[in-house]
Amino acid sequence: MPPSVNKSNARHYKAPDTVTEYREFPGRSHWTCAEPGWEQVADAALEWGLAHAR
């Protein structure tokens, strides 16, 4: 899936009571969980979640 499609999808998830953010990981496919180095993406997601927890 090209980045432009993901960016468009991210814009559709905006709402007053939600927190969304688009982040690209260059060189990675859409199937991140099966690729070497998936831990980098998981760490970024965890850090983001903890930073935005209420």
ROZADO-586760 format. One record per atom (N, C-alpha, C, CB): chain; x, y, z; atom name; residue number from 1; residue in three letters. Coordinates in pm, 1 decimal. Glycine has a CB too. Example, Ala and Ser with C-alpha at 12.3 -4.5 7.8 and 13.67 -1.06 7.14 Angstrom:
<atoms>
{atom "A", {1319.0, -569.0, 780.0}, "N", 1, "ALA"}
{atom "A", {1230.0, -450.0, 780.0}, "CA", 1, "ALA"}
{atom "A", {1320.0, -330.0, 780.0}, "C", 1, "ALA"}
{atom "A", {1130.8, -447.3, 904.6}, "CB", 1, "ALA"}
{atom "A", {1285.0, -225.0, 708.0}, "N", 2, "SER"}
{atom "A", {1367.0, -106.0, 714.0}, "CA", 2, "SER"}
{atom "A", {1290.0, 3.0, 787.0}, "C", 2, "SER"}
{atom "A", {1408.4, -59.8, 572.5}, "CB", 2, "SER"}
</atoms>
This chain:
<atoms>
{atom "A", {84.5, -116.5, 0.0}, "N", 1, "MET"}
{atom "A", {0.0, 0.0, 0.0}, "CA", 1, "MET"}
{atom "A", {89.6, 123.6, 0.0}, "C", 1, "MET"}
{atom "A", {-96.5, -0.7, 121.7}, "CB", 1, "MET"}
{atom "A", {70.6, 213.8, -93.1}, "N", 2, "PRO"}
{atom "A", {157.3, 330.9, -99.1}, "CA", 2, "PRO"}
{atom "A", {130.3, 427.5, 16.5}, "C", 2, "PRO"}
{atom "A", {138.8, 402.6, -232.1}, "CB", 2, "PRO"}
{atom "A", {232.2, 502.7, 55.5}, "N", 3, "PRO"}
{atom "A", {216.5, 598.7, 165.5}, "CA", 3, "PRO"}
{atom "A", {100.6, 695.5, 145.4}, "C", 3, "PRO"}
{atom "A", {343.5, 677.0, 182.8}, "CB", 3, "PRO"}
{atom "A", {73.6, 733.9, 22.2}, "N", 4, "SER"}
{atom "A", {-34.6, 830.2, -3.3}, "CA", 4, "SER"}
{atom "A", {-169.7, 775.5, 42.0}, "C", 4, "SER"}
{atom "A", {-40.4, 866.0, -152.5}, "CB", 4, "SER"}
{atom "A", {-191.5, 645.7, 25.8}, "N", 5, "VAL"}
{atom "A", {-317.2, 584.0, 69.4}, "CA", 5, "VAL"}
{atom "A", {-324.2, 582.4, 221.6}, "C", 5, "VAL"}
{atom "A", {-330.5, 440.2, 13.1}, "CB", 5, "VAL"}
{atom "A", {-214.3, 547.8, 285.9}, "N", 6, "ASN"}
{atom "A", {-211.7, 546.9, 432.2}, "CA", 6, "ASN"}
{atom "A", {-233.4, 686.9, 489.0}, "C", 6, "ASN"}
{atom "A", {-78.8, 490.1, 482.7}, "CB", 6, "ASN"}
{atom "A", {-173.4, 787.4, 427.0}, "N", 7, "LYS"}
{atom "A", {-192.3, 925.4, 472.5}, "CA", 7, "LYS"}
{atom "A", {-338.8, 966.1, 459.9}, "C", 7, "LYS"}
{atom "A", {-103.0, 1022.1, 391.7}, "CB", 7, "LYS"}
{atom "A", {-401.6, 928.8, 349.4}, "N", 8, "SER"}
{atom "A", {-542.4, 959.8, 329.9}, "CA", 8, "SER"}
{atom "A", {-628.4, 889.8, 435.6}, "C", 8, "SER"}
{atom "A", {-587.1, 918.7, 188.8}, "CB", 8, "SER"}
{atom "A", {-598.9, 765.1, 461.3}, "N", 9, "ASN"}
{atom "A", {-673.7, 691.6, 564.6}, "CA", 9, "ASN"}
{atom "A", {-658.3, 758.6, 700.6}, "C", 9, "ASN"}
{atom "A", {-626.0, 545.0, 572.5}, "CB", 9, "ASN"}
{atom "A", {-539.3, 801.5, 732.7}, "N", 10, "ALA"}
{atom "A", {-514.9, 865.2, 862.6}, "CA", 10, "ALA"}
{atom "A", {-597.9, 991.7, 877.6}, "C", 10, "ALA"}
{atom "A", {-365.9, 897.9, 879.3}, "CB", 10, "ALA"}
{atom "A", {-613.1, 1067.9, 770.6}, "N", 11, "ARG"}
{atom "A", {-694.0, 1190.4, 777.5}, "CA", 11, "ARG"}
{atom "A", {-840.4, 1159.2, 806.3}, "C", 11, "ARG"}
{atom "A", {-682.5, 1269.1, 646.6}, "CB", 11, "ARG"}
{atom "A", {-889.5, 1044.9, 763.9}, "N", 12, "HIS"}
{atom "A", {-1028.7, 1007.1, 786.7}, "CA", 12, "HIS"}
{atom "A", {-1055.7, 965.1, 931.8}, "C", 12, "HIS"}
{atom "A", {-1066.7, 894.1, 693.0}, "CB", 12, "HIS"}
{atom "A", {-953.2, 937.6, 1008.4}, "N", 13, "TYR"}
{atom "A", {-971.0, 895.6, 1147.0}, "CA", 13, "TYR"}
{atom "A", {-964.9, 1012.2, 1245.5}, "C", 13, "TYR"}
{atom "A", {-866.1, 793.6, 1183.1}, "CB", 13, "TYR"}
{atom "A", {-961.6, 1133.6, 1196.2}, "N", 14, "LYS"}
{atom "A", {-958.5, 1251.3, 1283.1}, "CA", 14, "LYS"}
{atom "A", {-1098.3, 1275.6, 1339.5}, "C", 14, "LYS"}
{atom "A", {-907.6, 1376.9, 1205.5}, "CB", 14, "LYS"}
{atom "A", {-1104.8, 1299.9, 1468.5}, "N", 15, "ALA"}
{atom "A", {-1230.3, 1334.6, 1535.7}, "CA", 15, "ALA"}
{atom "A", {-1194.2, 1411.7, 1661.4}, "C", 15, "ALA"}
{atom "A", {-1316.3, 1206.6, 1569.5}, "CB", 15, "ALA"}
{atom "A", {-1286.6, 1491.7, 1712.8}, "N", 16, "PRO"}
{atom "A", {-1256.4, 1574.2, 1830.4}, "CA", 16, "PRO"}
{atom "A", {-1207.4, 1495.2, 1952.6}, "C", 16, "PRO"}
{atom "A", {-1378.6, 1651.7, 1868.6}, "CB", 16, "PRO"}
{atom "A", {-1255.3, 1374.3, 1969.4}, "N", 17, "ASP"}
{atom "A", {-1218.8, 1297.7, 2089.4}, "CA", 17, "ASP"}
{atom "A", {-1116.1, 1188.4, 2063.5}, "C", 17, "ASP"}
{atom "A", {-1341.7, 1236.0, 2149.1}, "CB", 17, "ASP"}
{atom "A", {-1045.2, 1196.6, 1951.2}, "N", 18, "THR"}
{atom "A", {-943.6, 1095.5, 1921.4}, "CA", 18, "THR"}
{atom "A", {-807.4, 1160.8, 1901.2}, "C", 18, "THR"}
{atom "A", {-982.7, 1014.4, 1796.5}, "CB", 18, "THR"}
{atom "A", {-705.2, 1082.8, 1922.5}, "N", 19, "VAL"}
{atom "A", {-568.3, 1127.7, 1897.9}, "CA", 19, "VAL"}
{atom "A", {-512.5, 1037.4, 1788.8}, "C", 19, "VAL"}
{atom "A", {-479.0, 1123.1, 2029.6}, "CB", 19, "VAL"}
{atom "A", {-477.6, 1096.5, 1677.4}, "N", 20, "THR"}
{atom "A", {-419.5, 1019.9, 1567.4}, "CA", 20, "THR"}
{atom "A", {-291.8, 1087.1, 1522.0}, "C", 20, "THR"}
{atom "A", {-518.9, 1006.4, 1449.7}, "CB", 20, "THR"}
{atom "A", {-205.7, 1007.9, 1463.3}, "N", 21, "GLU"}
{atom "A", {-80.1, 1060.2, 1412.2}, "CA", 21, "GLU"}
{atom "A", {-33.2, 966.5, 1302.4}, "C", 21, "GLU"}
{atom "A", {27.2, 1074.1, 1525.3}, "CB", 21, "GLU"}
{atom "A", {19.8, 1022.8, 1196.5}, "N", 22, "TYR"}
{atom "A", {73.2, 943.6, 1086.6}, "CA", 22, "TYR"}
{atom "A", {224.6, 939.8, 1098.4}, "C", 22, "TYR"}
{atom "A", {29.6, 1001.4, 949.1}, "CB", 22, "TYR"}
{atom "A", {279.4, 821.9, 1089.3}, "N", 23, "ARG"}
{atom "A", {424.9, 807.1, 1094.0}, "CA", 23, "ARG"}
{atom "A", {466.9, 702.7, 991.9}, "C", 23, "ARG"}
{atom "A", {473.2, 767.4, 1236.7}, "CB", 23, "ARG"}
{atom "A", {566.4, 736.2, 914.1}, "N", 24, "GLU"}
{atom "A", {618.4, 644.4, 813.2}, "CA", 24, "GLU"}
{atom "A", {747.4, 580.7, 860.6}, "C", 24, "GLU"}
{atom "A", {641.0, 716.8, 680.7}, "CB", 24, "GLU"}
{atom "A", {765.3, 457.5, 823.8}, "N", 25, "PHE"}
{atom "A", {890.0, 385.3, 848.5}, "CA", 25, "PHE"}
{atom "A", {943.6, 344.7, 712.0}, "C", 25, "PHE"}
{atom "A", {868.5, 259.2, 943.3}, "CB", 25, "PHE"}
{atom "A", {1027.6, 429.5, 652.0}, "N", 26, "PRO"}
{atom "A", {1077.2, 404.6, 515.8}, "CA", 26, "PRO"}
{atom "A", {1143.1, 267.0, 501.7}, "C", 26, "PRO"}
{atom "A", {1177.1, 513.2, 476.2}, "CB", 26, "PRO"}
{atom "A", {1117.3, 207.1, 386.9}, "N", 27, "GLY"}
{atom "A", {1177.4, 78.3, 356.7}, "CA", 27, "GLY"}
{atom "A", {1101.4, -40.7, 411.4}, "C", 27, "GLY"}
{atom "A", {1314.7, 75.2, 408.7}, "CB", 27, "GLY"}
{atom "A", {988.6, -15.8, 474.8}, "N", 28, "ARG"}
{atom "A", {909.1, -125.2, 530.9}, "CA", 28, "ARG"}
{atom "A", {783.7, -146.1, 447.6}, "C", 28, "ARG"}
{atom "A", {871.9, -96.5, 678.1}, "CB", 28, "ARG"}
{atom "A", {741.6, -270.7, 441.3}, "N", 29, "SER"}
{atom "A", {618.5, -302.1, 370.1}, "CA", 29, "SER"}
{atom "A", {498.9, -284.2, 464.0}, "C", 29, "SER"}
{atom "A", {622.9, -446.7, 313.6}, "CB", 29, "SER"}
{atom "A", {381.8, -316.3, 413.9}, "N", 30, "HIS"}
{atom "A", {259.9, -306.5, 494.5}, "CA", 30, "HIS"}
{atom "A", {255.0, -417.0, 601.7}, "C", 30, "HIS"}
{atom "A", {135.3, -315.0, 403.6}, "CB", 30, "HIS"}
{atom "A", {332.8, -522.7, 581.9}, "N", 31, "TRP"}
{atom "A", {331.0, -638.6, 672.3}, "CA", 31, "TRP"}
{atom "A", {449.3, -629.4, 769.7}, "C", 31, "TRP"}
{atom "A", {336.6, -772.8, 591.2}, "CB", 31, "TRP"}
{atom "A", {452.0, -524.3, 846.9}, "N", 32, "THR"}
{atom "A", {563.4, -493.6, 936.9}, "CA", 32, "THR"}
{atom "A", {591.6, -604.1, 1037.6}, "C", 32, "THR"}
{atom "A", {535.5, -365.7, 1010.3}, "CB", 32, "THR"}
{atom "A", {486.6, -667.2, 1088.6}, "N", 33, "CYS"}
{atom "A", {506.3, -766.1, 1195.8}, "CA", 33, "CYS"}
{atom "A", {585.2, -889.0, 1151.2}, "C", 33, "CYS"}
{atom "A", {372.5, -810.0, 1249.5}, "CB", 33, "CYS"}
{atom "A", {599.4, -910.4, 1021.3}, "N", 34, "ALA"}
{atom "A", {673.6, -1026.9, 972.5}, "CA", 34, "ALA"}
{atom "A", {812.8, -991.2, 922.3}, "C", 34, "ALA"}
{atom "A", {596.3, -1094.6, 862.0}, "CB", 34, "ALA"}
{atom "A", {850.8, -866.3, 932.6}, "N", 35, "GLU"}
{atom "A", {979.8, -822.8, 880.6}, "CA", 35, "GLU"}
{atom "A", {1084.4, -811.7, 991.0}, "C", 35, "GLU"}
{atom "A", {965.1, -689.5, 809.7}, "CB", 35, "GLU"}
{atom "A", {1209.8, -834.9, 955.7}, "N", 36, "PRO"}
{atom "A", {1316.9, -811.2, 1053.1}, "CA", 36, "PRO"}
{atom "A", {1313.6, -664.7, 1098.3}, "C", 36, "PRO"}
{atom "A", {1456.5, -846.7, 992.0}, "CB", 36, "PRO"}
{atom "A", {1340.0, -642.1, 1222.8}, "N", 37, "GLY"}
{atom "A", {1341.4, -506.6, 1275.8}, "CA", 37, "GLY"}
{atom "A", {1205.1, -455.7, 1318.3}, "C", 37, "GLY"}
{atom "A", {1398.1, -414.8, 1174.9}, "CB", 37, "GLY"}
{atom "A", {1107.1, -545.9, 1326.2}, "N", 38, "TRP"}
{atom "A", {971.8, -505.9, 1366.5}, "CA", 38, "TRP"}
{atom "A", {969.5, -443.0, 1504.6}, "C", 38, "TRP"}
{atom "A", {878.8, -625.4, 1363.6}, "CB", 38, "TRP"}
{atom "A", {1071.6, -473.8, 1583.9}, "N", 39, "GLU"}
{atom "A", {1076.9, -420.3, 1720.1}, "CA", 39, "GLU"}
{atom "A", {1083.9, -267.2, 1721.3}, "C", 39, "GLU"}
{atom "A", {1197.2, -478.1, 1794.3}, "CB", 39, "GLU"}
{atom "A", {1149.2, -208.3, 1621.9}, "N", 40, "GLN"}
{atom "A", {1158.1, -62.4, 1612.1}, "CA", 40, "GLN"}
{atom "A", {1018.1, -2.3, 1599.2}, "C", 40, "GLN"}
{atom "A", {1246.3, -20.7, 1491.2}, "CB", 40, "GLN"}
{atom "A", {935.4, -63.3, 1518.1}, "N", 41, "VAL"}
{atom "A", {799.4, -13.8, 1497.6}, "CA", 41, "VAL"}
{atom "A", {716.5, -36.1, 1624.8}, "C", 41, "VAL"}
{atom "A", {733.1, -84.3, 1375.8}, "CB", 41, "VAL"}
{atom "A", {731.8, -152.0, 1686.3}, "N", 42, "ALA"}
{atom "A", {658.4, -181.5, 1809.2}, "CA", 42, "ALA"}
{atom "A", {698.4, -85.3, 1920.8}, "C", 42, "ALA"}
{atom "A", {683.1, -326.6, 1852.9}, "CB", 42, "ALA"}
{atom "A", {826.5, -56.5, 1932.7}, "N", 43, "ASP"}
{atom "A", {872.8, 38.5, 2035.0}, "CA", 43, "ASP"}
{atom "A", {813.9, 177.7, 2011.2}, "C", 43, "ASP"}
{atom "A", {1027.2, 45.9, 2035.8}, "CB", 43, "ASP"}
{atom "A", {810.4, 220.9, 1886.1}, "N", 44, "ALA"}
{atom "A", {753.9, 351.8, 1853.5}, "CA", 44, "ALA"}
{atom "A", {605.3, 356.1, 1887.5}, "C", 44, "ALA"}
{atom "A", {775.4, 384.4, 1704.7}, "CB", 44, "ALA"}
{atom "A", {533.5, 248.3, 1858.6}, "N", 45, "ALA"}
{atom "A", {390.5, 242.4, 1889.9}, "CA", 45, "ALA"}
{atom "A", {367.3, 245.1, 2040.6}, "C", 45, "ALA"}
{atom "A", {327.3, 116.3, 1829.2}, "CB", 45, "ALA"}
{atom "A", {448.7, 171.9, 2114.0}, "N", 46, "LEU"}
{atom "A", {436.0, 170.7, 2260.0}, "CA", 46, "LEU"}
{atom "A", {465.6, 308.3, 2318.6}, "C", 46, "LEU"}
{atom "A", {530.3, 66.1, 2321.2}, "CB", 46, "LEU"}
{atom "A", {572.5, 370.3, 2273.6}, "N", 47, "GLU"}
{atom "A", {607.1, 504.3, 2322.3}, "CA", 47, "GLU"}
{atom "A", {495.0, 603.4, 2292.2}, "C", 47, "GLU"}
{atom "A", {738.9, 552.5, 2258.8}, "CB", 47, "GLU"}
{atom "A", {437.5, 594.9, 2171.7}, "N", 48, "TRP"}
{atom "A", {329.0, 683.9, 2133.5}, "CA", 48, "TRP"}
{atom "A", {207.6, 659.8, 2224.0}, "C", 48, "TRP"}
{atom "A", {291.5, 663.3, 1984.7}, "CB", 48, "TRP"}
{atom "A", {173.8, 534.1, 2244.7}, "N", 49, "GLY"}
{atom "A", {59.3, 501.0, 2329.4}, "CA", 49, "GLY"}
{atom "A", {77.2, 550.4, 2472.3}, "C", 49, "GLY"}
{atom "A", {36.6, 351.4, 2329.9}, "CB", 49, "GLY"}
{atom "A", {193.4, 530.8, 2526.9}, "N", 50, "LEU"}
{atom "A", {219.5, 576.5, 2664.1}, "CA", 50, "LEU"}
{atom "A", {216.6, 729.5, 2674.5}, "C", 50, "LEU"}
{atom "A", {355.5, 523.7, 2712.2}, "CB", 50, "LEU"}
{atom "A", {266.3, 796.3, 2572.0}, "N", 51, "ALA"}
{atom "A", {267.9, 942.9, 2572.8}, "CA", 51, "ALA"}
{atom "A", {127.2, 1001.8, 2562.3}, "C", 51, "ALA"}
{atom "A", {354.2, 994.8, 2458.2}, "CB", 51, "ALA"}
{atom "A", {35.1, 927.0, 2502.0}, "N", 52, "HIS"}
{atom "A", {-100.7, 978.9, 2481.2}, "CA", 52, "HIS"}
{atom "A", {-204.0, 911.5, 2572.1}, "C", 52, "HIS"}
{atom "A", {-141.4, 960.4, 2335.6}, "CB", 52, "HIS"}
{atom "A", {-159.6, 831.6, 2667.0}, "N", 53, "ALA"}
{atom "A", {-253.6, 765.5, 2757.8}, "CA", 53, "ALA"}
{atom "A", {-316.8, 869.3, 2849.3}, "C", 53, "ALA"}
{atom "A", {-182.8, 655.2, 2841.0}, "CB", 53, "ALA"}
{atom "A", {-441.2, 847.7, 2880.0}, "N", 54, "ARG"}
{atom "A", {-512.4, 940.3, 2969.6}, "CA", 54, "ARG"}
{atom "A", {-517.2, 884.1, 3109.1}, "C", 54, "ARG"}
{atom "A", {-654.8, 967.9, 2919.1}, "CB", 54, "ARG"}
</atoms>
